[in-house]
């Protein structure tokens, strides 16, 4: 009997040791989970979207919110319809922007679903927060809230927005493309309260920060540089009401910043959809437009690469190009440029010379170079989006080819595509697909880098060098003089695209462009600027390029980054 009891004692002692030493931490965590309830202080429990330097682009703001714990609002933990009405009216009397009906609806939904805590209101004023605390109503908690987006529209078209459901789903932008990565499964940033056996909060043990827990939450790391994105945003706020800007690294084709105007408040989507008439939800960086004279970059690339034109060759501009008695395309200089060389024609953006050059190329050869330069490719590495309606389609006949040669009829391109073309020229003819996402981090914390895009030589390096010289001349003495930055030599091209639409003043609405890169002697950054409803690329878009370049060079001086 003694041996039996000793054996039983040893078994029990071993079991106790197994539970205490091996399972102790796990069981303790489970017990704590049973006794705690959490108030999430993240507006949307989702993973972070970060820039290339791991600086968050989301969840960067902090505000004050009012939370309710329905089961703590009465001593019994239950609420009748009449008590719900009374409580909702009490809360509404403390807040200026909420009504009792919506508060009651929120509380009732939480009681039905068994949700521990619900957010009643966000963005409380200091006066409202003080009044709620002073009243001391049971079950109400004033706590900080992490705001996912900025209300000023910072990078809003790039980041996108969510629906606010349960679970939260991304509807546009990176939020949509990487919804599965960003969607949070468990764990959240919040405050916890300790519960007794009845599920009621224990007085004196409320609202502690939880111990470190594993949050199953992914993240997306973009190629965007937040510092440069802010530069783009600031310049556009002062200079561009409608349009787009794209900034790309010439060396690796990574998009460093992209912004569209007008912006919208991501917290006010319903009103924007209902009342907006300016296309504020559209990401103009990815939309298609007639590029106007920016397409002359492709014409020049093909003509020089094929050897059908020399930069020193002379042409004669009479102010128009006449195909026959009925078909005439005017040059922007109606008096004509007279006799000028091809490089001067590029610098002065002479339509007549480029129509003649396009006719020399021919339709088939021009289309082949569009494909060879990947000019109409819509792919952006790491970003999934539908077709933007871009492309180059040239009808038969000389007049159609002439119009296409100056970037009008049949030519529709996006700012991202044009920035890619400029980057290819600046990189001695080497093309690679533009990229926007550097890596993703899954819910287990493992990083997966997006494969670097394949590089491809599209035109001869000598052709690219000739184009670079043309673009430098256009900024030094041509139509792009207003784009010349103070701290570096730049290269570029102006453009003005006809829309065919008539404005209130009975004048045709024009979209104006500037596309270029800098520094000219060692290209690092390509920039495309689109200003809708402008007068000319020289007046509207070129100064935007100049200001962006000057500001960028203060942040990333040429001596290093």
ROMAR-170224 format. One record per residue (C-alpha): y, z, x; residue in one letter. Coordinates in pm, whole numbers, plus 50000, padded with zeros to 5 digits. Layout:
N
NUFI  north     up   east  residu
NUFI      Y      Z      X       A
...
//
This chain:
561
NUFI  north     up   east  residu
NUFI  50000  50000  50000       X
NUFI  50237  50082  50289       X
NUFI  50165  49746  50449       X
NUFI  50224  49569  50116       X
NUFI  50557  49746  50060       X
NUFI  50665  49676  50418       X
NUFI  50580  49310  50376       X
NUFI  50771  49296  50049       X
NUFI  51070  49465  50213       X
NUFI  51063  49214  50501       X
NUFI  51054  48923  50253       X
NUFI  51345  49062  50054       X
NUFI  51540  49134  50371       X
NUFI  51478  48777  50492       X
NUFI  51591  48636  50159       X
NUFI  51904  48849  50169       X
NUFI  51979  48734  50524       X
NUFI  51927  48370  50422       X
NUFI  52169  48407  50133       X
NUFI  52425  48604  50329       X
NUFI  52422  48415  50655       X
NUFI  52314  48062  50567       X
NUFI  52435  48018  50208       X
NUFI  52714  48274  50217       X
NUFI  53005  48038  50277       X
NUFI  52887  47788  50016       X
NUFI  52822  48053  49749       X
NUFI  53154  48220  49822       X
NUFI  53336  47892  49771       X
NUFI  53149  47828  49445       X
NUFI  53229  48177  49320       X
NUFI  53595  48128  49408       X
NUFI  53595  47797  49222       X
NUFI  53459  47969  48912       X
NUFI  53732  48233  48930       X
NUFI  54030  48008  49006       X
NUFI  54230  47749  48818       X
NUFI  54463  47507  48990       X
NUFI  54802  47366  48901       X
NUFI  54845  47030  49068       X
NUFI  55191  46993  49216       X
NUFI  55149  46626  49298       X
NUFI  55305  46401  49040       X
NUFI  55012  46161  49068       X
NUFI  54704  46287  49255       X
NUFI  54654  45980  49473       X
NUFI  54616  45900  49837       X
NUFI  54916  45824  50055       X
NUFI  55056  45483  50139       X
NUFI  55189  45501  50494       X
NUFI  55380  45279  50733       X
NUFI  55252  45158  51069       X
NUFI  55354  45487  51235       X
NUFI  55171  45700  50973       X
NUFI  55500  45795  50810       X
NUFI  55445  45834  50433       X
NUFI  55606  45582  50201       X
NUFI  55489  45777  49894       X
NUFI  55514  46145  49796       X
NUFI  55827  46187  50005       X
NUFI  56047  46350  49741       X
NUFI  56041  46703  49598       X
NUFI  56167  46820  49262       X
NUFI  56119  47114  49025       X
NUFI  55879  47093  48732       X
NUFI  55777  47314  48441       X
NUFI  55405  47372  48388       X
NUFI  55230  47540  48098       X
NUFI  54897  47727  48098       X
NUFI  54807  47716  47727       X
NUFI  54541  47989  47741       X
NUFI  54794  48236  47885       X
NUFI  55058  48182  47618       X
NUFI  54894  48434  47383       X
NUFI  54700  48753  47449       X
NUFI  54393  48610  47277       X
NUFI  54401  48284  47467       X
NUFI  54402  48087  47140       X
NUFI  54693  47916  46966       X
NUFI  54727  47833  46599       X
NUFI  54928  47539  46470       X
NUFI  55215  47768  46377       X
NUFI  55217  47935  46717       X
NUFI  55213  47591  46881       X
NUFI  55521  47493  46679       X
NUFI  55699  47814  46768       X
NUFI  55613  47790  47138       X
NUFI  55717  47423  47156       X
NUFI  56055  47506  47000       X
NUFI  56104  47795  47243       X
NUFI  56037  47570  47541       X
NUFI  56256  47288  47405       X
NUFI  56546  47530  47366       X
NUFI  56532  47592  47741       X
NUFI  56530  47222  47834       X
NUFI  56794  46962  47749       X
NUFI  56584  46646  47781       X
NUFI  56268  46739  47590       X
NUFI  56192  46758  47219       X
NUFI  55957  47006  47046       X
NUFI  55727  46735  46911       X
NUFI  55639  46592  47253       X
NUFI  55589  46942  47396       X
NUFI  55358  47040  47110       X
NUFI  55162  46717  47155       X
NUFI  55115  46789  47527       X
NUFI  55001  47147  47466       X
NUFI  54763  47043  47189       X
NUFI  54605  46774  47405       X
NUFI  54551  47029  47683       X
NUFI  54382  47271  47442       X
NUFI  54153  46998  47308       X
NUFI  54048  46874  47652       X
NUFI  54027  47223  47802       X
NUFI  54281  47138  48071       X
NUFI  54394  47452  48251       X
NUFI  54756  47354  48318       X
NUFI  54981  47070  48206       X
NUFI  55317  46947  48321       X
NUFI  55576  46988  48046       X
NUFI  55881  46846  48222       X
NUFI  55992  46718  48562       X
NUFI  56326  46715  48740       X
NUFI  56446  47049  48607       X
NUFI  56805  47134  48689       X
NUFI  56879  47458  48871       X
NUFI  57022  47600  48550       X
NUFI  56710  47510  48351       X
NUFI  56479  47660  48613       X
NUFI  56681  47983  48619       X
NUFI  56678  48009  48240       X
NUFI  56301  47958  48216       X
NUFI  56242  48229  48475       X
NUFI  56488  48464  48304       X
NUFI  56320  48426  47967       X
NUFI  55982  48509  48119       X
NUFI  55779  48336  47850       X
NUFI  55403  48383  47905       X
NUFI  55207  48087  48038       X
NUFI  55510  47900  48178       X
NUFI  55534  47831  48550       X
NUFI  55825  47680  48742       X
NUFI  55689  47519  49058       X
NUFI  55776  47240  49303       X
NUFI  55649  46892  49232       X
NUFI  55587  46615  49484       X
NUFI  55742  46289  49359       X
NUFI  55540  45979  49447       X
NUFI  55825  45727  49433       X
NUFI  56194  45712  49501       X
NUFI  56402  45635  49196       X
NUFI  56640  45409  49392       X
NUFI  56373  45137  49413       X
NUFI  56287  45176  49783       X
NUFI  56004  44929  49858       X
NUFI  55920  44936  49487       X
NUFI  55789  44577  49467       X
NUFI  55570  44634  49770       X
NUFI  55428  44974  49670       X
NUFI  55396  44898  49299       X
NUFI  55349  45166  49034       X
NUFI  55076  45344  48835       X
NUFI  55004  45398  48466       X
NUFI  55002  45779  48470       X
NUFI  54670  45798  48285       X
NUFI  54363  46005  48362       X
NUFI  54242  45884  48601       X
NUFI  54562  45732  48734       X
NUFI  54535  45355  48785       X
NUFI  54750  45132  49004       X
NUFI  54908  44848  48809       X
NUFI  55103  44646  49067       X
NUFI  55152  44604  49441       X
NUFI  54955  44806  49695       X
NUFI  54880  45062  49423       X
NUFI  54679  44796  49241       X
NUFI  54526  44616  49539       X
NUFI  54392  44944  49683       X
NUFI  54340  45143  49366       X
NUFI  53983  45241  49458       X
NUFI  54093  45366  49800       X
NUFI  54391  45563  49668       X
NUFI  54222  45712  49363       X
NUFI  54155  46084  49419       X
NUFI  53816  46227  49329       X
NUFI  53852  46599  49392       X
NUFI  54079  46848  49558       X
NUFI  54453  46836  49521       X
NUFI  54772  46984  49649       X
NUFI  54857  47272  49418       X
NUFI  54876  47639  49332       X
NUFI  54587  47850  49205       X
NUFI  54558  48153  48982       X
NUFI  54269  48402  48991       X
NUFI  54080  48442  48662       X
NUFI  53880  48732  48522       X
NUFI  53544  48698  48343       X
NUFI  53724  48596  48022       X
NUFI  53909  48316  48200       X
NUFI  54242  48499  48182       X
NUFI  54475  48519  48482       X
NUFI  54466  48853  48666       X
NUFI  54814  49000  48685       X
NUFI  54954  49011  49035       X
NUFI  54719  48742  49161       X
NUFI  54892  48436  49018       X
NUFI  54997  48115  49190       X
NUFI  54862  48143  49539       X
NUFI  54823  47852  49771       X
NUFI  54454  47759  49785       X
NUFI  54251  47797  50099       X
NUFI  54197  47477  50293       X
NUFI  53965  47251  50095       X
NUFI  53832  46904  50147       X
NUFI  54035  46655  49945       X
NUFI  53842  46340  49869       X
NUFI  54138  46108  49893       X
NUFI  54185  45782  50077       X
NUFI  54497  45629  50229       X
NUFI  54641  45287  50313       X
NUFI  54825  45218  50638       X
NUFI  55062  44921  50616       X
NUFI  55214  44705  50889       X
NUFI  55555  44800  50746       X
NUFI  55794  45000  50966       X
NUFI  55979  45244  50741       X
NUFI  56287  45243  50967       X
NUFI  56317  44865  50942       X
NUFI  56239  44868  50571       X
NUFI  56530  45106  50522       X
NUFI  56758  44868  50718       X
NUFI  56657  44579  50492       X
NUFI  56708  44790  50180       X
NUFI  57052  44909  50290       X
NUFI  57179  44561  50380       X
NUFI  57051  44413  50054       X
NUFI  57208  44693  49851       X
NUFI  57548  44590  49983       X
NUFI  57506  44213  50007       X
NUFI  57226  44076  49783       X
NUFI  57218  44122  49405       X
NUFI  56930  43879  49351       X
NUFI  56703  43754  49625       X
NUFI  56456  43854  49893       X
NUFI  56426  43934  50264       X
NUFI  56112  43918  50480       X
NUFI  56094  44050  50838       X
NUFI  55793  43954  51051       X
NUFI  55675  44026  51405       X
NUFI  55658  43688  51581       X
NUFI  55386  43802  51821       X
NUFI  55121  43929  51580       X
NUFI  55249  43796  51242       X
NUFI  55266  44143  51091       X
NUFI  55518  44191  50810       X
NUFI  55749  44472  50922       X
NUFI  55965  44483  50609       X
NUFI  55998  44299  50281       X
NUFI  56226  44367  49987       X
NUFI  56325  44201  49661       X
NUFI  56634  44232  49444       X
NUFI  56709  44346  49182       X
NUFI  56504  44665  49197       X
NUFI  56391  44891  48917       X
NUFI  56315  45257  48861       X
NUFI  55934  45300  48867       X
NUFI  55971  45591  48625       X
NUFI  56144  45375  48368       X
NUFI  55905  45082  48333       X
NUFI  55901  45065  47952       X
NUFI  56278  45028  47933       X
NUFI  56279  44766  48210       X
NUFI  56016  44560  48029       X
NUFI  56207  44589  47704       X
NUFI  56563  44523  47819       X
NUFI  56565  44358  48162       X
NUFI  56684  43997  48180       X
NUFI  56705  43963  48560       X
NUFI  56335  43954  48646       X
NUFI  56360  44293  48815       X
NUFI  55982  44340  48814       X
NUFI  55927  44016  49008       X
NUFI  55853  44038  49379       X
NUFI  56070  43748  49494       X
NUFI  55921  43763  49845       X
NUFI  55608  43602  49698       X
NUFI  55768  43374  49439       X
NUFI  55817  43000  49477       X
NUFI  56156  42832  49520       X
NUFI  56285  42492  49636       X
NUFI  56357  42569  50004       X
NUFI  56633  42311  50040       X
NUFI  56719  42234  50400       X
NUFI  56473  42492  50537       X
NUFI  56208  42227  50475       X
NUFI  56381  42019  50742       X
NUFI  56203  42249  50990       X
NUFI  55872  42098  50877       X
NUFI  56016  41743  50878       X
NUFI  56146  41788  51233       X
NUFI  55818  41945  51349       X
NUFI  55612  41654  51217       X
NUFI  55853  41386  51339       X
NUFI  55882  41527  51692       X
NUFI  55510  41601  51715       X
NUFI  55429  41243  51611       X
NUFI  55686  41100  51850       X
NUFI  55870  40902  51584       X
NUFI  56207  41058  51665       X
NUFI  56382  41184  51977       X
NUFI  56631  41468  51974       X
NUFI  56885  41243  52148       X
NUFI  56835  40947  51913       X
NUFI  57149  40831  51730       X
NUFI  57181  40797  51352       X
NUFI  57461  40700  51117       X
NUFI  57550  40909  50811       X
NUFI  57775  40744  50553       X
NUFI  57779  41044  50318       X
NUFI  57480  40925  50117       X
NUFI  57140  40761  50149       X
NUFI  57106  40458  49923       X
NUFI  56755  40341  49834       X
NUFI  56879  40072  49595       X
NUFI  57164  40014  49353       X
NUFI  57047  40294  49122       X
NUFI  56878  40550  49354       X
NUFI  57122  40737  49578       X
NUFI  57095  41083  49736       X
NUFI  57425  41226  49865       X
NUFI  57470  41421  50185       X
NUFI  57638  41759  50145       X
NUFI  57921  41610  50353       X
NUFI  58037  41347  50107       X
NUFI  58264  41187  50368       X
NUFI  57966  41140  50596       X
NUFI  57890  41274  50942       X
NUFI  57932  40934  51101       X
NUFI  57740  40856  51417       X
NUFI  57542  41159  51542       X
NUFI  57231  41246  51738       X
NUFI  56922  41395  51578       X
NUFI  56985  41740  51727       X
NUFI  57338  41734  51586       X
NUFI  57202  41617  51251       X
NUFI  56974  41922  51248       X
NUFI  57257  42157  51346       X
NUFI  57482  42010  51074       X
NUFI  57192  41984  50823       X
NUFI  57261  41617  50752       X
NUFI  57063  41500  50449       X
NUFI  57090  41128  50526       X
NUFI  56929  41159  50870       X
NUFI  56640  41370  50741       X
NUFI  56574  41136  50450       X
NUFI  56544  40851  50700       X
NUFI  56318  41066  50920       X
NUFI  56099  41156  50623       X
NUFI  56063  40788  50530       X
NUFI  55954  40712  50886       X
NUFI  55688  40982  50859       X
NUFI  55554  40864  50528       X
NUFI  55405  41064  50247       X
NUFI  55049  41098  50382       X
NUFI  55154  41206  50728       X
NUFI  55403  41461  50593       X
NUFI  55140  41617  50363       X
NUFI  54901  41636  50659       X
NUFI  55155  41834  50862       X
NUFI  55225  42067  50570       X
NUFI  54855  42149  50572       X
NUFI  54837  42162  50950       X
NUFI  55124  42413  50961       X
NUFI  54958  42614  50679       X
NUFI  55296  42599  50512       X
NUFI  55165  42620  50156       X
NUFI  54897  42884  50227       X
NUFI  54952  43181  49994       X
NUFI  54729  43429  50176       X
NUFI  54871  43756  50308       X
NUFI  54623  43968  50502       X
NUFI  54540  44286  50312       X
NUFI  54722  44188  49992       X
NUFI  54548  44044  49688       X
NUFI  54773  43854  49451       X
NUFI  54748  43548  49233       X
NUFI  54885  43206  49307       X
NUFI  55262  43198  49325       X
NUFI  55287  42832  49225       X
NUFI  55381  42724  49576       X
NUFI  55296  42395  49739       X
NUFI  55420  42052  49837       X
NUFI  55347  41770  49590       X
NUFI  55523  41440  49656       X
NUFI  55519  41162  49398       X
NUFI  55498  40800  49497       X
NUFI  55809  40601  49584       X
NUFI  56075  40631  49850       X
NUFI  56318  40829  49636       X
NUFI  56059  41102  49572       X
NUFI  55979  41120  49944       X
NUFI  56351  41130  50024       X
NUFI  56406  41421  49787       X
NUFI  56109  41606  49934       X
NUFI  56243  41549  50286       X
NUFI  56543  41768  50205       X
NUFI  56330  42035  50038       X
NUFI  56387  41950  49675       X
NUFI  56160  41756  49437       X
NUFI  55795  41865  49467       X
NUFI  55855  42131  49734       X
NUFI  55814  42494  49622       X
NUFI  55770  42768  49884       X
NUFI  55802  43146  49903       X
NUFI  56010  43353  50147       X
NUFI  55688  43483  50307       X
NUFI  55562  43127  50365       X
NUFI  55892  43020  50518       X
NUFI  55898  43329  50741       X
NUFI  55549  43234  50857       X
NUFI  55675  42885  50946       X
NUFI  55965  43028  51149       X
NUFI  55724  43265  51325       X
NUFI  55494  42973  51412       X
NUFI  55783  42778  51567       X
NUFI  55908  43084  51759       X
NUFI  55553  43149  51887       X
NUFI  55529  42804  52051       X
NUFI  55341  42652  51757       X
NUFI  55078  42923  51710       X
NUFI  55004  43017  51348       X
NUFI  54819  43314  51204       X
NUFI  54803  43442  50850       X
NUFI  55078  43699  50781       X
NUFI  54937  44050  50746       X
NUFI  55061  44346  50548       X
NUFI  54786  44610  50575       X
NUFI  54678  44759  50906       X
NUFI  54393  44984  50794       X
NUFI  54245  45191  50514       X
NUFI  54108  45544  50527       X
NUFI  53822  45617  50288       X
NUFI  53761  45939  50099       X
NUFI  53546  46075  50381       X
NUFI  53827  46022  50633       X
NUFI  53679  45718  50808       X
NUFI  53929  45452  50912       X
NUFI  53859  45083  50862       X
NUFI  54097  44849  51040       X
NUFI  54179  44512  50886       X
NUFI  54060  44238  51120       X
NUFI  54339  44069  51316       X
NUFI  54411  43720  51178       X
NUFI  54275  43423  51369       X
NUFI  54536  43244  51578       X
NUFI  54558  42865  51572       X
NUFI  54769  42607  51756       X
NUFI  54927  42390  51487       X
NUFI  55174  42173  51680       X
NUFI  55220  42098  52047       X
NUFI  55396  42373  52245       X
NUFI  55646  42108  52359       X
NUFI  55723  42029  51995       X
NUFI  55781  42399  51921       X
NUFI  56011  42425  52225       X
NUFI  56213  42128  52099       X
NUFI  56244  42290  51756       X
NUFI  56355  42615  51915       X
NUFI  56634  42429  52092       X
NUFI  56739  42270  51762       X
NUFI  56750  42609  51589       X
NUFI  56951  42768  51872       X
NUFI  57204  42487  51848       X
NUFI  57229  42529  51470       X
NUFI  57337  42892  51518       X
NUFI  57566  42826  51814       X
NUFI  57762  42525  51683       X
NUFI  57611  42425  51348       X
NUFI  57592  42553  50992       X
NUFI  57428  42879  51106       X
NUFI  57723  43013  51305       X
NUFI  57769  43303  51060       X
NUFI  57419  43425  51148       X
NUFI  57491  43486  51517       X
NUFI  57431  43856  51597       X
NUFI  57651  44045  51841       X
NUFI  57378  44180  52067       X
NUFI  57148  43880  52106       X
NUFI  57124  43502  52081       X
NUFI  56952  43391  51761       X
NUFI  56796  43067  51639       X
NUFI  56781  42954  51280       X
NUFI  56849  42717  50996       X
NUFI  57055  42733  50676       X
NUFI  56939  42600  50343       X
NUFI  57065  42549  49990       X
NUFI  56818  42481  49710       X
NUFI  56914  42315  49383       X
NUFI  56758  42480  49078       X
NUFI  56852  42226  48813       X
NUFI  56988  42511  48599       X
NUFI  57349  42527  48484       X
NUFI  57542  42855  48494       X
NUFI  57815  42993  48270       X
NUFI  58082  42805  48464       X
NUFI  57901  42474  48398       X
NUFI  57814  42451  48766       X
NUFI  57457  42413  48894       X
NUFI  57296  42740  49005       X
NUFI  57206  42728  49374       X
NUFI  56967  42941  49578       X
NUFI  57085  42988  49935       X
NUFI  56876  43052  50246       X
NUFI  56880  43142  50609       X
NUFI  56566  43149  50823       X
NUFI  56567  43239  51190       X
NUFI  56439  43452  51475       X
NUFI  56577  43657  51762       X
NUFI  56617  43703  52053       X
NUFI  56614  43330  52113       X
NUFI  56494  43349  52475       X
NUFI  56207  43590  52399       X
NUFI  56130  43571  52026       X
NUFI  56018  43898  51865       X
NUFI  56137  43902  51502       X
NUFI  56148  43631  51236       X
NUFI  56364  43683  50928       X
NUFI  56404  43484  50607       X
NUFI  56689  43562  50368       X
NUFI  56710  43430  50012       X
NUFI  57023  43486  49804       X
NUFI  56998  43358  49449       X
NUFI  57298  43214  49269       X
NUFI  57501  43166  49586       X
NUFI  57727  42891  49713       X
NUFI  57567  42798  50048       X
NUFI  57329  42932  50308       X
NUFI  57610  42952  50561       X
NUFI  57831  43168  50337       X
NUFI  57577  43388  50157       X
NUFI  57251  43418  50352       X
NUFI  57353  43378  50718       X
NUFI  57576  43692  50724       X
NUFI  57286  43894  50582       X
NUFI  57067  43779  50871       X
NUFI  57336  43873  51122       X
NUFI  57379  44226  50985       X
NUFI  57003  44284  50975       X
NUFI  56969  44167  51335       X
NUFI  57254  44386  51461       X
NUFI  57121  44695  51282       X
NUFI  56764  44633  51391       X
NUFI  56863  44598  51756       X
NUFI  57027  44942  51741       X
NUFI  56694  45091  51632       X
NUFI  56468  44883  51857       X
NUFI  56678  44778  52158       X
NUFI  56558  44488  52367       X
NUFI  56473  44717  52659       X
NUFI  56191  44874  52458       X
NUFI  56078  45010  52125       X
//
